[in-house]
Amino acid sequence: MTKSIGILTAGGDSPGLNAAIRAIGKSAIRQHGWNVIGFKDGFRGLMQNRIIRLDSDMLSGILTKGGTILGTGRDKPHKMDVGGSVMDMTDVMVENAAHHELDALVCLGGGGTHKNAYRLANKGLPIVTVPKTIDNDLYGTDGSLGFDTALGIATEAVDRLHSTAHSHHRIIVVEIMGHNAGWLTLGAGLGGGADVILIPEVPYSIGTISNAIALRKSGGSTFSIVAVAEGAISQRLASVVQEIEERGGPRDEVKAALTERRSTVEIARQLEDRTGLEARVTILGHVQRGGAPSPADRILATKLGVAATAAIADGEMGVMVASDGEGTKRVPLSEVAGKKHLVPQDHPWLETARALGVCLGD
């Protein structure tokens, strides 16, 4: 019998999603003769049974397009707002997949999507996932869709800020995406020549940063570029979080503590007060994950999309198809869900930054 597979994209949009949809659909149709459908707007579309037929015409011309033709959303299957009430809709989603006689559902997304996919897999839904996140924080894969594109955009932004900072003798603090992981900020800071790089994995001291900028000023450099991950955390707050975790405090208590993070604007204000240099803030925001995917992301998306179809053909479900060097590998969702790929303290990028004299705030 002809197989049928479904595809959905969840979480934040990311360059490369359409390229992956195209690769999954084309390899499924051309290589195997399968039927392919897409669910609109992530898990909510699966719950509401809103589909689109993904034939060759629909898949044509989307390789270079940003965003996702399926739409996306951040709904959690087990905590979904339905008519003003929060309900567990996992069983409904499994039933809808069975209604379409799906042999597999391919979920493209980041950390939250993988946890949600794992929940559905435990309910008996045959699932294969594809890693997508510009933060590059998914465990078990060498790379994820969107990171390379976002890195290029953020690096170009840091490049462009140099001329203004130099001309006006200012500190320019640029906020780059990354709540938990500093890959994007660290990469853009290195690639763009930032003088200070602040990431969540290396708690900072305002005093240390101020002293580094003051030292640059005394050496004749009257400007500084400070690249800050949105999840950067002070040493004081990091100690509070560590104390909560060591005594086994609830995750909600950690989240409450993290709301005390200094904003990028507050960091800039304190640096201005301490150094006597004028400071300005640039928040890159969603521009980092918009637009056409880079060639590297198109290739990665195509490679992973074809690998997802191959996993389905082999009957291997409950796995994420991960990038593994030039090839791919299949990682059980049980090993991926709930885990983070963070910047190790001995990572070569960090060691390179330190060797160059870049201030990391510690």
C-alpha positions as a printed Julia matrix, in Angstrom:
362×3 Matrix{Float64}:
   0.0    0.0    0.0
   1.09   3.58  -0.65
   2.46   5.28   2.41
   1.18   8.65   3.6
   3.27  11.06   5.66
   2.51  14.37   7.32
   4.75  17.38   7.95
   4.43  20.23  10.43
   6.64  23.12  11.49
   6.48  24.41  15.07
   8.14  27.01  17.25
   9.76  30.11  15.81
  10.18  30.45  12.08
  13.66  29.82  10.76
  15.5   30.03   7.44
  15.65  26.62   5.83
  12.25  25.3    6.86
  10.83  25.49   3.35
  13.97  23.87   1.95
  13.48  20.97   4.38
   9.76  20.66   3.55
  10.73  20.54  -0.13
  13.37  17.85   0.45
  11.05  15.67   2.52
   8.2   16.01   0.06
  10.2   15.57  -3.14
  12.13  12.55  -1.92
   8.92  10.99  -0.57
   7.09  11.5   -3.88
   9.84  10.88  -6.39
  11.77   8.14  -4.65
   8.94   6.29  -2.92
   5.65   7.41  -4.49
   4.16   8.39  -1.13
   1.33  10.82  -0.42
   2.39  13.92   1.52
   0.25  16.36   3.51
   1.17  19.35   5.63
  -0.53  20.51   8.81
  -0.99  24.26   9.06
   0.35  26.31  11.97
   2.14  23.61  13.91
   0.5   21.32  16.45
  -2.68  23.41  16.45
  -3.21  22.52  12.81
  -2.78  18.86  13.69
  -5.34  19.24  16.47
  -7.8   21.1   14.23
  -7.16  18.82  11.27
  -6.22  21.71   8.95
  -4.18  20.27   6.1
  -2.67  21.14   2.76
  -1.74  18.63   0.06
   1.96  18.83  -0.68
   2.32  17.76  -4.29
   5.15  18.56  -6.7
   3.59  21.88  -7.69
   3.29  23.03  -4.07
   6.9   22.08  -3.41
   8.25  23.86  -6.45
  10.11  27.16  -5.98
  10.27  27.16  -2.18
  13.94  26.22  -1.71
  15.05  29.84  -1.39
  12.08  31.21   0.53
  12.33  32.18   4.19
   9.69  31.28   6.76
   7.45  28.25   6.28
   4.65  27.69   3.78
   2.85  25.65   6.45
   2.83  28.38   9.06
   3.96  27.75  12.61
   2.92  28.12  16.24
   4.13  27.57  19.78
   1.2   25.47  21.08
   1.94  22.58  23.42
  -0.18  19.49  22.68
  -0.68  18.7   26.38
  -1.42  22.32  27.35
  -3.41  23.83  24.51
  -5.81  26.75  24.73
  -9.13  25.5   23.39
 -11.98  27.97  23.7
 -10.38  29.67  26.69
  -9.64  26.42  28.54
  -6.25  24.71  28.74
  -6.63  21.1   27.65
  -4.53  18.03  26.84
  -5.12  17.46  23.11
  -2.53  14.76  22.48
  -5.14  12.02  22.02
  -7.02  14.17  19.5
  -3.82  14.66  17.52
  -3.11  10.93  17.48
  -6.67  10.3   16.28
  -6.34  12.88  13.49
  -3.09  11.3   12.32
  -4.84   7.92  12.28
  -7.75   9.43  10.33
  -5.33  10.37   7.56
  -3.73   6.92   7.81
  -0.33   8.49   8.33
   2.61   6.14   8.4
   4.72   8.91   9.9
   4.61  12.54  11.0
   7.7   14.68  10.46
   8.03  17.54  12.97
  10.46  20.36  12.22
  11.38  22.47  15.21
  13.58  23.3   18.18
  13.73  22.23  21.8
  10.04  22.72  22.59
   8.98  20.95  19.41
  11.15  17.97  20.26
   9.65  17.66  23.73
   6.16  17.85  22.25
   7.05  15.33  19.53
   8.37  12.97  22.19
   5.09  13.2   24.09
   3.17  12.3   20.94
   5.59   9.47  20.16
   4.92   8.05  23.62
   1.22   8.09  22.72
   1.97   5.81  19.77
   2.28   8.36  16.96
   5.08   7.39  14.53
   7.32  10.47  14.49
  10.58  11.6   12.92
  11.96  15.06  13.71
  14.27  17.54  11.99
  16.34  19.99  14.12
  15.56  23.66  13.55
  16.74  26.55  15.7
  18.86  29.61  15.07
  20.17  29.27  18.65
  21.97  26.01  17.72
  21.06  24.66  21.18
  19.52  21.31  20.22
  21.26  18.33  21.78
  22.53  15.53  19.57
  23.17  17.31  16.28
  26.18  19.1   14.83
  23.96  21.81  13.37
  20.37  22.97  13.07
  18.39  24.77  10.4
  18.68  28.53  10.52
  21.84  28.93  12.56
  24.16  29.65   9.66
  21.8   32.24   8.16
  21.23  33.97  11.49
  24.97  33.95  12.19
  25.62  35.72   8.89
  22.95  38.35   9.59
  24.15  39.02  13.15
  27.79  39.19  12.07
  26.98  41.69   9.33
  25.13  43.8   11.9
  28.17  43.85  14.19
  30.3   44.79  11.16
  28.06  47.72  10.32
  27.97  49.03  13.89
  31.73  49.52  13.97
  31.7   52.62  11.76
  29.12  54.41  13.91
  30.81  53.43  17.15
  34.19  54.63  15.85
  32.86  57.86  14.35
  30.97  58.94  17.47
  33.37  57.49  20.1
  30.59  55.4   21.59
  29.95  52.1   23.24
  27.42  50.25  21.13
  25.68  47.35  22.84
  24.06  44.96  20.36
  21.56  42.38  21.6
  21.62  39.06  19.76
  19.17  36.17  20.14
  19.93  33.28  22.48
  17.98  32.7   25.72
  19.94  29.69  26.95
  22.85  29.23  24.57
  25.45  31.72  23.38
  26.45  30.16  20.05
  24.96  32.92  17.93
  26.37  35.79  20.0
  29.77  34.16  20.38
  30.02  33.43  16.67
  28.82  36.86  15.59
  31.05  38.55  18.14
  34.1   36.67  16.91
  33.22  37.06  13.24
  32.36  40.75  13.61
  35.25  41.72  15.86
  33.31  42.64  19.01
  35.38  43.86  21.94
  33.08  42.36  24.59
  30.99  39.18  24.22
  28.45  38.21  26.87
  26.77  34.79  26.71
  24.57  32.83  29.15
  27.24  30.19  29.76
  29.75  32.76  31.11
  28.17  34.94  33.84
  29.45  38.5   33.71
  30.45  41.3   36.06
  29.64  44.87  35.05
  32.83  45.91  36.8
  34.95  43.56  34.68
  33.36  44.85  31.47
  33.75  48.48  32.53
  37.41  47.94  33.36
  38.04  46.32  29.97
  36.43  49.24  28.15
  38.31  51.74  30.31
  41.55  49.96  29.46
  40.74  50.24  25.76
  40.01  53.94  26.26
  43.32  54.55  28.02
  45.06  52.78  25.15
  43.55  55.17  22.63
  40.44  53.2   21.56
  37.5   55.53  22.1
  34.8   53.07  21.14
  33.76  49.52  21.97
  31.32  47.0   20.53
  29.56  44.85  23.13
  27.73  41.77  21.8
  25.15  40.55  24.34
  23.06  37.41  24.18
  19.49  38.09  25.31
  19.98  35.39  27.96
  23.26  36.77  29.35
  23.3   36.63  33.14
  25.26  38.43  35.85
  27.49  36.57  38.28
  25.26  37.59  41.2
  22.14  36.22  39.55
  23.97  33.08  38.43
  24.82  32.42  42.1
  21.16  32.78  43.05
  20.11  30.31  40.36
  22.85  27.87  41.39
  21.69  28.0   45.02
  18.1   27.22  43.98
  19.21  24.29  41.83
  21.55  22.86  44.49
  18.74  22.71  47.06
  16.38  21.17  44.52
  14.1   24.16  44.16
  11.3   24.02  41.57
  11.88  25.15  38.01
   9.31  27.91  38.5
  11.53  29.41  41.2
  14.47  29.45  38.78
  12.31  31.11  36.13
  11.16  33.72  38.64
  14.78  34.48  39.57
  15.77  34.85  35.92
  13.2   37.6   35.45
  15.7   39.76  37.35
  18.15  39.64  34.45
  19.48  43.07  33.52
  18.04  44.29  30.25
  20.43  45.23  27.47
  19.38  48.85  27.99
  20.32  48.61  31.67
  23.71  47.11  30.8
  24.36  49.99  28.42
  23.32  52.58  31.01
  25.64  51.13  33.64
  28.56  50.99  31.21
  27.93  54.6   30.25
  27.9   55.69  33.91
  31.07  53.76  34.74
  33.19  54.63  31.68
  32.07  58.13  30.79
  31.53  57.04  27.19
  28.18  57.53  25.49
  26.39  54.21  24.98
  23.74  53.18  22.49
  21.71  49.98  22.17
  20.8   48.04  19.04
  18.41  45.1   19.39
  18.49  42.92  16.28
  15.33  40.99  17.13
  13.47  38.98  14.54
  15.51  40.29  11.64
  18.03  37.58  12.59
  15.76  34.75  11.54
  14.05  36.33   8.56
  14.71  36.21   4.86
  16.2   33.65   2.49
  18.33  30.84   3.92
  22.06  30.82   3.27
  23.51  28.21   0.91
  24.79  26.26   3.91
  21.3   26.16   5.46
  19.74  25.11   2.15
  22.19  22.23   1.87
  21.69  21.23   5.51
  17.9   21.36   5.14
  18.02  19.26   1.99
  20.35  16.71   3.57
  18.21  16.37   6.71
  14.94  16.3    4.76
  16.1   13.4    2.61
  17.44  11.67   5.74
  14.02  11.99   7.4
  12.38  10.25   4.45
  15.02   7.52   4.59
  14.32   6.92   8.28
  10.61   6.52   7.52
  11.38   4.12   4.67
  13.49   2.06   7.08
  10.66   2.02   9.63
  12.76   3.78  12.26
  10.49   6.07  14.27
  10.86   8.13  17.41
  14.13   9.62  16.19
  15.63  12.96  15.25
  17.65  12.98  12.04
  20.76  14.85  13.08
  23.67  16.37  11.24
  26.8   14.3   11.81
  29.78  15.83  10.05
  29.09  15.6    6.33
  26.47  12.92   6.9
  23.51  12.28   9.17
  22.61  10.03  12.07
  19.41   9.03  13.88
  19.18  10.0   17.53
  16.35   8.64  19.74
  13.97  11.38  20.86
  14.4   10.12  24.4
  18.01  11.34  24.23
  17.09  14.74  22.76
  13.93  15.91  24.54
  14.58  18.33  27.37
  18.34  18.59  26.8
  20.38  21.61  25.68
  23.51  21.96  23.59
  25.35  24.76  25.37
  28.75  26.33  24.78
  31.35  24.3   26.76
  33.77  26.3   28.88
  36.7   24.86  26.91
  35.18  25.35  23.46
  37.7   26.58  20.84
  35.56  29.66  20.09
  35.82  30.75  23.74
  39.53  30.0   23.86
  40.03  31.97  20.64
  38.16  34.97  22.06
  40.27  34.96  25.21
  43.49  34.68  23.17
  42.46  37.78  21.23
  41.84  39.75  24.41
  38.07  39.83  23.99
  36.36  40.52  27.31
  33.85  37.8   28.22
  32.75  39.55  31.4
  34.14  37.01  33.85
